[in-house]
């Protein structure tokens, strides 16, 4: 009876998704309009109406295709069909992939004591199985069920830790080995599959025949399910990791080699689609590149150990990604905070960079990924100059078009807020807003609009971007005296009838950055009347930077930890210092400040500002503001 109830539930979920498609015409996503745009009915109002119709059409297509995929996937993975006979059954593991993620032997004692600390949450099992406990957060549950923590037990390398690892795997097989909604989610299953294969020496050394058979049988069952669950795997990194896991299974498990050709084909298709020609990922998240290399490098090694030629797409993807790792790095080694990037895992980054044989100068232009890099003297500037990723892959993308970050020597000065390593969902929508980036906001609105309809957010795995900048123009001029970058985007053209143009001029020695933010009409020779036109030019500061406002109110002195000084000035505007938060600190969110210039676009069509490295000198300054204390969570 319970089996039949679960079977019907699977079909019901699929048909519920289909019913949502019938309601797409009544969708209401967040309209971030401000003021009255009816002042020019033939321009702003009409353009906004036409774009809205196009957005609804694209969103409807996405919802419809996702619902159909969901229905088909639930049918294929339904309990009535899930374990149908057929398929090769493996009887042993022939090779174990290398695990590149760092491990900590001291954590083995915690796990042995039943203390599972993941994603900032600690669960003490008190002699109960961790798989019987209610996860304190989705992140904690995903890490537990992914079994990546087995590497800590392997690092301890003792008979006790091996026995503990086998006991925990056996607990999972007993509790959730046949089915569990969270545990059998395709992305979690793919991670567990790769973890079990890479930690097979830990699990199978000294194991009895009974555990060996149960372990391999469970692996076979999970691989069989994963092949059928591809269509209901979230697009982007999870779907690519699913293809990687299936390749590992075909190479590492005896009896699975007949599926290798299909697995290689699926992997090649995903790599060619998701890894852009310049080496970036289609999601535009720099952190995804590190995660991918941690799986792709061991996969290439397994092909070599099996005396098989890896797919050309695999080698090409690795060769393209490696230079992009250096592209996104600041002088201190941290990645720029763009499109979902959080704290840089320095240990993992060092591991994958050790495989980079070229180690050349970073690229200066990544046109497919939508980023620019400026290297001048000891200064590095990273600029987001790209459109949002495709709607189906934009659940984590940010509205940070034309935002930039600046670092000098080993110090970061100008940053974006980024995302924390833990409790990401609590901060995600705040961090995605344009105001969380060092760029211009108009009328307290973001340059992108996010889907806010709760009835379909679960279906689309989050809040995708439904509209944003479409036309982005880039003009770069590198000369012996300076580097000039001119960029513009139309993210505010539909609502407020204004284009944002940003010009950055960096001296060849990197000691001076001159900037100008302009507001141009997308048509005609003037900005539309009776449309809200308030702007804010924001510059978020790293928490280690001390900001003191100059007495004339038109500048700020920035003091670095090594006592070097940079001066920010805006000769035609007052510069305010306001509170901000840097989310991507390794220790968690920290208080910081931001410099903000306010104005009205019709009254002032451009704002000029300068950031210059200057000798430290005593001046008539206001009392310094301390932006060091931690932000209470």
N, C-alpha and C positions, 0 to 999 in steps of 0.2 A: 504493500500500500504506500509506504513512504517513497519507494522507488518511483511509482507511478506519479505521485504528487510532485516530485522533483522534475519528472519528465514534462508534465504539463506546465510547470512553472517556467521551464526554459522556453517553451513555445509562447507562453503568455507574455514574457518579457519582449520577445521579438515582435509580436503583434502590437504591444504597447508602443514600441518605438515607431512602428508604422503609423499608428494613430496620431503621433505627434506631427508627422509630416502634413496631415490634413489640417493642422492648426497653424501652419507656417504663415498664412496670410494675416493672422492676428498677432504675429510676433511683435513685441515692443522691446526693442533694445534701446539702450540709453542714448538719448539725443542730447548732446552736450552743446546745445545752441545757447546763445546769449544775445539779449537785445532783440530789436525788431529788424529783420532782414527784408522787410517788405518795401524798403525805401527804393529799391531798384528791381521791380518785379521782372524785368526782362533780363536781369543779369544774375545777381546773387541768388534770389529766390528760385528762379527757373533752374539754374545750375544745380542748386542743392536738391531740388525735386528730382531732376534727372539722375543724379548720382544715387539718391536714396533708392530709386527704383532698381538701378543696377546692383546696388548692394543687396537689396532684398532678393534679387534673382540669384546672385551667387550664394547667399546664405541658404536659400531654399534648396538649391542644388546640393550643397554640402550636407544639409540635414537629411535630404532624401536619400542620397547615396550612402550616408552613414547608417541610416535606419535599415536600408536594404542589406547592407553588409552585416549589421547586427543580427538581423533576422536569419540570414543565411548561416552566419557563424553559430548562432544558438542551435540551429537545426543540426549542423554537422557535429557540434560538441555536446549534443543532448545526451542524457544518461542512457536513453534507449539505443543510441548509436555509438556512444563514446568508446566502448570497449569491444566493438564488433570484431569478429575473428579476422585474421589476416595480418600480413606484415611480418617482417623478419624479427625473430627474437634473439637478442644478444645473450651470450653465455659467459662473456668475460670482457674486461677492459684491457685493451692492447697497448695503450699509451696514455699518459697523463699530461695535460698541457701545463706549461709553466705559469705560475701565479706571480704577476708583477706588482700587485698591490702590497704595500708594506704591512708587516705584521708586528705584533707586540706580545711577546711571550708572557708578560706579567698579567695580561688579561685572561690567560688560560685559567689561572687560579680563581678569578672572579666567576667565570663560567662554570667551573667545577663546583663552586659554592652556590650555584643557582642565582647568581646576580648578573642580570643581562642589562647592560647600559648601552643603549643605542639612541641616536638622534636627540640627545639631551634628556632622555627619560630613563629611569631605572626601575626595573621590575625584579623583585626578589621572589623567587618561586616557592621557597620553603618546602622543599622535597616534592613539589608538584612539577609536572612537565610544563615547560614554557609554552607549549602549543595548546595547553588548556587555559592559559591566562588570557584575559581580555586586554588587547593591545591598548596602551595609553594614548597612542596616536597612530595614524596611518603610516607615518614614516618609520616608527618603531616596528610596526608589524611587517612592513616590506623588508626591512633589514633582517629581521629574525627569519622570515620565511625564505629569504634569498640565500641564507647559509654562507655568506661571505665571511662571517666571523670564524669559520672553521680554520682559516689560515692562522689565527692566533693560537689555536690548539696545536697545530702542526709546528709552530715555532717553538713551543715548549718541548716537543719531541721526547715524550716519555710514555711508558706503558699505560699510565693512569690517564693521560690526555687522549691517547688513542682509544681506550675503552670508553671514556666519557663521550668522545665524538661519535662512536658507534651507537652508544645508548641514545644519544639525542637524535640521530638519524632514524634509529629504530622507533623512537617515540613518534616522530613525524609520520613514518609509514603507517603506524598503527592508528594514529589520530586523524590524519588528513591524506593518507596515501591513495585513497580511492577517489575522494573529491572533497573540495572545500572552496567556496566562492573566492576568497581572497588568496589562498595559497596557490590556486590553479589559474590565477590571472596570468596571461601570457608573458608579460614582461618580468614578473616575479619568477615564474616557472623557468624562463630562459636563464635568469641569473642563478637560480638554484642548480640547474643542469650544469652550467659551467663551473660552479663552485664544487659540486660533487665530483665532476671529472678531474678537476685540477687537484683536489684533495683526496683522490682515490688512494695514493700511497698511505696516507694517514689512516683512512678508514679500513683498508683491506689488509694492512700488515697485521699479522697475528689473528686475523678474523677467522671464525669457524665457517664451515661450508654453508651452514644455514643462513647466516647473515649475508654471506657473499651472494647466495642465490636471491635472497629478498632484495638486496641492494640493486643488483643488475636487473631484476624483474621490474622494480619500481622505476629505474631509469628508462627501461624500454617503454613502459606505460606512459611516462611523461613525454618522451620523445614522440610517440605516436600521437598523443593529444596535441602537442605543439605544432605538428605539421598541419593539423586541421584548423588550428586557431589563428592562423595568420591574418585572416580578414577582419577579425575582431581585436587585433592588436593595435594599439594606438600608433598612428603614423609618426615618423621621425625616428628618434633614437631607439625607442622600444621595439619598433618593427625591425630595425637594422640589427639590434641585439638578438632578436629571435632568429634571424637568418644566420647570424654568427654561431649561435648555440646549436643550430641544426647541422652546420658544417662540422663543429666539434664532435657532435654525436656520431656522424657518419665516419669520421676519421678515427675516433678513439674507441668505438665499441665494435666488437666483432659481430658480424651479421648485419651491420648497418651500411656497409659499403655500397650496396645497390642503390642507396638513396643519395650518394655523394654527388652524382651529376646534377640532379634536381636541386640539391642544396647549394651547389656552386652557382648554378644559374640564378637562383633566387638572391644569393648574396651579391652577385655581380650586378643584377638589376637595381638592387637597393643602393649599392655603393655609387653606381653611375648616376642615380637620381638624386641622392642626398649629399654627396661630396661634390662641391662646386669646382669648376675648373681652376680657381685660384687656391683651393685647399680648404676653404671654409665649409661649414655645415649649413644646410638649407634653412635650419632654424635660426641662424645667425647668432647662436649662443657660443662664445669661445670655449666655455668649459666642456662642451660636448666633445671637442676634439681630443681632450685628455682621456676622457672615458672611452672613446672609441679605440685609441691606440693601445690602451691597456688590454683590450681584447683582440685587436687585429694583429699586433706583434706576436703574441703567443700562437695565434692561428697560423700565421705564416711559418713559424717554427715547426708546428705539427706537420704541415705539408712537407717540409724539408725532411723531417725525421721519417716520414712514411715514403720517402723517395718519390714524391708526387710534385708536379709543377703547380704552384698556386695559381689561381685565376689572375689574369692580367689586371683585372679591375682591382684586385686586392693590392698588388704591388703599386699600381698607379695611385690608389687612394692614399697609401702610406707615404709615398713620395711627395704627394701634394700637400698633405696635412703637416708634415714636419716643418716646412718653412713658416707656416701660419702660427705655429707655437711661438716662434721668435717674434713674429709680427705683433702679437697681442701683448707682449711683455713690456712692462715698464723697466726703468733702470734698476729698480730694486727687485726685479724678478716677478712681481705680481702682474696678473692679467688685468686689462681694462674691464671696468664694470659696465658691460653692455648686455642687454637682452637676456637676462636671467643668470648672468655670471655672479657667483658668490665668492667667498674666500678662496684664494688660489691654493690648491693642495701642493705645496712646494715639494714634498717628498715624491709624490707621484709624477710631478712635472720633471723633476730631475731624473727620475727613472726612465721616462720615455725619451727625454732629450739625449740620454746616453746612447740611444740607437740612431741618432742623427749623425750620419757620416759627413755630410756637407758642412754644416755649421757655418754657413755664410752669412752675409749681411741681410737683415730682414728686408722684406719687400717694402716698398713705399706706397703701393696702390693695390688694393684688393677690390676690383670693380664688381666682381660677381657677388662677393660677400657684402659689399657696401661699406667699406671702411677705408680710411686714409691714415697713413702714418708719416710723421715728420720727425726726422732725426737731425738735430742741429746742435753741434757742440755736445754739451752734457745734458741737453734737454730732449725729451721725447714727448710728442703730442699724438694722441690717438683720437680720431674723429669718426663718429657714426654718420655716414653719408649714404645710407641705403634705405630702400623701401621696406615696409614690413614684410615678413615672410608670407608665403601662401596662407590663406585663411585656415586651412586644415592643420597647419603646423605653427600657428601663431598663439597657442594657448599660454605660452610663457614669454612671448616677445614684448618689448617695451616701446613706449611712445617717446623715444629719445632721439629723434632725428636732429642732426646737426649738433648734438651734444659732443663735448670733448673732455679729455682728461690730459693733465700736464704733470710730468715728473721731471725733476732736476737732480742729477747725481743719484743718490739713493733715497730721495725724498719725493713723495707724491704731494703736490700742492692742490690742484683742481681735480675733483673726482665726481663720479656719479654715486648715488646712494648704494646701488647694488642690492644683493639679497643675502640674508644670513645663511649660515650653514644648516641651522636647525630652525624649526617652526617657520618654514618658508611660506606655508599657506597663510599664516596669520599676517604676513607682511606683503604678500605678492601683489595685490592690487594697488597698494600704496606705492610700492617700488616701481610699478609699471607706468605710473603717471608721468607726464612730461615734467611736472614740478620737481620730481626726484632726480632730475638730470641737469647738468650744467649747460643749459640752452635757454631758449625763449619760450615763455608761455603767454598766451593771449586770453585775457578775460578769465583767468583761472581755469582754463580748459586744456585738455591734452590734445596733441596733434593727431592722435588716433582715437577711434571710438571702439569700446569693448562691448561684447555681447553681455547683457545683464539679465536675460530671461532665464530664470532658474529652471524652468521646465525642460530646457534643452541643453543646459550647461553640462549635466551629467552625461547626456548622449554624446556631446562633443568633447568630453574630458576637460572641461574648463571654460574659460571666457576668451574665445578667439577675438582677434581684431577684425572688425567688420568694415572699417574704412580707415584710411590714413593717407599719408603723402603718396602721390602717384608720379608726379613729375619732379625729379631731383636732378639739378644741373650741377656739374662739377667742372671747374677750370683750375688747373694747377700749373704753376710756373716756378721751376727750380733754377735759380741763377747763383752766381758766385757770391752775391751780396745777401740774398734772402730767399726764402721759400714763401710763395704766395698761394693760398688756397681760397678759391671763391666757390661757395656752395649756396644752393637755395632749395626750398621745398614749398609745396602748395598745400600742406596739411591744414592750414587755416583759411584757404581761399574760399571754400564752399560756405562756411559759416560766417566769416567776418570779412571776406573780400580782400584778403591781404596775403602776399607772399612774404616769407621770411628768407632774407639773404644774409649769410654770414661770411665775412672776409677775415682771414687770418694771415698776418704777415710776420714771419719769424726771421729774425736776424741770423746770419750764417753762424755766428758764435753761440746762438741759442740763449743769449742773455736778455733779449727783448722780444715780446710778443705784442703786436699791435692788432687790435680787433675792431670790427665794425659790424653791428647788427642793423639791418635796414628793413623797412616795411614798404613793399611795393604793391601797386594795384595789379591784379592778374589781367586786367583789361582796362582800357582807357588810360588816362593820365593822372587820375587822382583816386584816393581811397573812397569807397562809398560812404555817403552821408547816413546819419541816423543808424549806424551800426556800431555796437560796442567796440572800442579800439584800445582798451587798456592793455599794456604789455608789462612783462616782468622779465628782465634778463638775469638769470641765476648762475652763480658760481659757487658750487658746494666745495668746502674745504676739507682736507683730510684732518682727522682729529689731532694729529701731531702738530698741526700748524696753529700758531697763536695769531689772532687777528686783532689789531688795534686801529680804530678809526682815526684818521687824521683830523686836525682841528677844523679844517675848512669844509669837512663833510663830503669832499669829492674824491677821497682816496682812502686806502686801507694799507697799513703796513703789516706784512706777513712775515713772521719770524719762525724759522725752521728749528728743529731740535739741535742742530749744530751751530745755532746762532747766526746763520746766514739770513739775509733779509731780501725779500722781494716786495716791491711796492706796486699796488694796483691803483690806477687813477682813471677817472672819467671826467674830463674837463668841463663837460656841459651838463652833468647830472650829479645829483646827490647819490651817494652809495650807502645803502643801509646794511647793517649786520644783523642777521636774524638767526634764530635757532634752526638747526638741521640735525640729521642723524645719519651716521655712516653704518649701514647695515652689514657690510661685508668684512668687518674686522674678524680676525681669527677667533678672538675671545667672545664674540657676540656683538650686538648693536651698541654703538657708542655715541654719546652726544658730540656734536660738532656745531659749526656755524656755517652760514652761507652769506655771500655778498649778493645783494639784490639791487638792481636799478629799475625804478618804476617810471612809467610815462604813458602818454597817449600817442598813438601812431599818427593821427591827423595833425597833431601839434608838433610832433618831432618824428620825422620819417627815418632818422638813423641815430644810433648811439655809438659813439666812439669811446674806446677804452684801451688802456695800455697796462701790461704786466711786465715789470722790469726788475732784473736783479740789481740791487743797489748796495753799496757799502752800508753797514750798520752805523747809524748816526743818531745822536740824541736829538729829540725833537719835542715840540709841545704837543703831546699826545694825550688823549683821554685815558682814563684808567683802563688797563687791559682787561679783556674778558677771558675768563678761564673756560675753555671748551674741552677740558680733559675728562671730567667725571663720566662714569659709565651711565648709560641710559637704563633706568629701571625697567624691567620687563613685566 
